Amino acid sequence: RLDIIHRLLLIIRKILDFEREYLFPNGFRETRVNGRDGTGSHLHYLNRVTHKRIEVNTRLNREVKARLIKENNLMSNKKVKGAKRIENATMCCI
């Protein structure tokens, strides 16, 4: 039983990380979940500006994540290492 709960938490964590890093910064919001009780296999996201739709399987793996990023031109919100130093250097010189 604990193994099942642990797997569910990992699945939820992977999807939440993907939402926070890629979907939300690019304007996508969750619209619905397949299934009557809200426990479906896919989550549906809609970009409110471009009206583009993305379906994300709840069993998100590395290859599917890379394909979604490439097909939909998603940009990450994480900063590149060393960017802080460059920003500070340009701020000092101005």
Contacts in CASP RR format, 6 or more apart in sequence:
PFRMAT RR
TARGET T0000
AUTHOR 0000-0000-0000
METHOD contacts of the structure
MODEL  1
RLDIIHRLLLIIRKILDFEREYLFPNGFRETRVNGRDGTGSHLHYLNRVT
HKRIEVNTRLNREVKARLIKENNLMSNKKVKGAKRIENATMCCI
11 58 0 8 1.000
11 59 0 8 1.000
11 60 0 8 1.000
14 60 0 8 1.000
15 43 0 8 1.000
15 56 0 8 1.000
15 58 0 8 1.000
15 60 0 8 1.000
18 56 0 8 1.000
18 60 0 8 1.000
18 65 0 8 1.000
19 28 0 8 1.000
19 30 0 8 1.000
20 77 0 8 1.000
21 76 0 8 1.000
21 77 0 8 1.000
21 78 0 8 1.000
22 68 0 8 1.000
22 69 0 8 1.000
22 74 0 8 1.000
22 75 0 8 1.000
22 76 0 8 1.000
22 77 0 8 1.000
23 45 0 8 1.000
23 54 0 8 1.000
23 56 0 8 1.000
23 74 0 8 1.000
24 77 0 8 1.000
25 75 0 8 1.000
25 76 0 8 1.000
25 77 0 8 1.000
26 47 0 8 1.000
26 72 0 8 1.000
26 74 0 8 1.000
26 75 0 8 1.000
27 47 0 8 1.000
27 48 0 8 1.000
27 49 0 8 1.000
28 45 0 8 1.000
28 46 0 8 1.000
28 47 0 8 1.000
28 54 0 8 1.000
29 45 0 8 1.000
29 46 0 8 1.000
29 47 0 8 1.000
29 48 0 8 1.000
30 43 0 8 1.000
30 44 0 8 1.000
30 45 0 8 1.000
31 44 0 8 1.000
31 45 0 8 1.000
31 46 0 8 1.000
31 53 0 8 1.000
32 44 0 8 1.000
33 39 0 8 1.000
33 40 0 8 1.000
33 42 0 8 1.000
33 43 0 8 1.000
33 44 0 8 1.000
34 40 0 8 1.000
34 41 0 8 1.000
34 42 0 8 1.000
34 44 0 8 1.000
40 58 0 8 1.000
41 57 0 8 1.000
41 58 0 8 1.000
41 59 0 8 1.000
42 55 0 8 1.000
42 56 0 8 1.000
42 57 0 8 1.000
42 58 0 8 1.000
43 55 0 8 1.000
43 56 0 8 1.000
43 58 0 8 1.000
44 53 0 8 1.000
44 54 0 8 1.000
44 55 0 8 1.000
45 53 0 8 1.000
45 54 0 8 1.000
45 55 0 8 1.000
45 56 0 8 1.000
46 52 0 8 1.000
46 53 0 8 1.000
46 54 0 8 1.000
47 53 0 8 1.000
47 54 0 8 1.000
52 72 0 8 1.000
54 68 0 8 1.000
54 72 0 8 1.000
56 68 0 8 1.000
57 64 0 8 1.000
68 74 0 8 1.000
END
